[in-house]
Amino acid sequence: MPADGRLALPTSGASLLVHGLELAPPPLAEEFANAQRWFVYAPGARVTLRARFRAFGPQAQNPAQALPGALHVRSITP
């Protein structure tokens, strides 16, 4: 978690389609600024994210590129 407690997560766009996000614990707030989606937590909080998304182009080969800063990314393909 960044020192300011703001967690940036991707939004749907030309190369990424976000189907769903589940955050635990729930964020204190959600903000949209500078073409980015931000979730607000207490500084130093540890957050677990479950996301369903489809990536297109070069990032489709490596899901971790869609979630920069993640400690662990597990890809589940049907």
C-alpha positions in Angstrom: 0.0 0.0 0.0 1.4 3.4 -0.9 2.2 5.7 2.0 -0.8 8.0 1.2 -3.3 5.0 1.5 -4.5 5.4 -2.1 -4.6 2.2 -4.1 -4.8 2.7 -7.9 -6.6 0.0 -9.9 -7.2 -0.2 -13.6 -10.4 0.7 -15.3 -11.8 -0.7 -18.6 -10.3 0.7 -21.7 -9.1 -0.3 -25.2 -6.7 -3.0 -23.9 -8.4 -4.1 -20.7 -12.0 -5.1 -19.8 -12.6 -5.2 -16.1 -15.5 -7.6 -15.2 -15.4 -7.3 -11.5 -13.3 -6.2 -8.4 -13.6 -7.5 -4.9 -11.6 -5.8 -2.2 -11.1 -7.0 1.4 -11.3 -5.1 3.6 -13.7 -2.7 1.9 -12.1 0.7 1.1 -12.9 3.8 3.1 -13.7 5.7 -0.1 -13.5 5.4 -3.9 -12.3 8.3 -6.1 -11.8 8.9 -9.8 -9.1 11.4 -10.7 -6.6 11.9 -13.6 -8.2 9.1 -15.6 -7.5 6.6 -12.8 -9.7 4.8 -10.2 -8.5 5.1 -6.6 -9.5 3.2 -3.5 -8.7 4.9 -0.2 -7.4 2.9 2.8 -5.5 3.7 6.0 -1.8 4.0 5.2 0.0 0.6 5.5 -3.2 -1.4 5.1 -2.9 -4.8 3.5 -5.6 -5.4 0.9 -6.6 -8.5 -0.9 -8.0 -8.0 -4.4 -10.0 -10.5 -6.5 -10.4 -9.3 -10.0 -11.9 -10.7 -13.1 -10.6 -9.0 -16.3 -9.6 -9.7 -19.8 -6.5 -8.1 -21.2 -5.8 -7.6 -24.9 -2.5 -7.1 -26.6 1.0 -7.5 -25.0 -0.4 -7.5 -21.4 -2.6 -10.5 -22.2 0.4 -12.7 -21.8 1.3 -11.4 -18.3 -1.7 -10.5 -16.0 0.7 -8.9 -13.5 1.2 -6.0 -16.0 -2.4 -5.1 -15.5 -1.9 -4.9 -11.7 1.4 -3.1 -11.2 2.6 -3.3 -7.6 0.8 -6.5 -6.8 2.7 -8.8 -4.5 1.1 -12.0 -5.9 -0.9 -12.4 -9.2 -2.5 -15.7 -10.0 -4.0 -16.3 -13.4 -7.0 -18.5 -13.8 -8.0 -19.3 -17.3 -11.1 -21.3 -18.2 
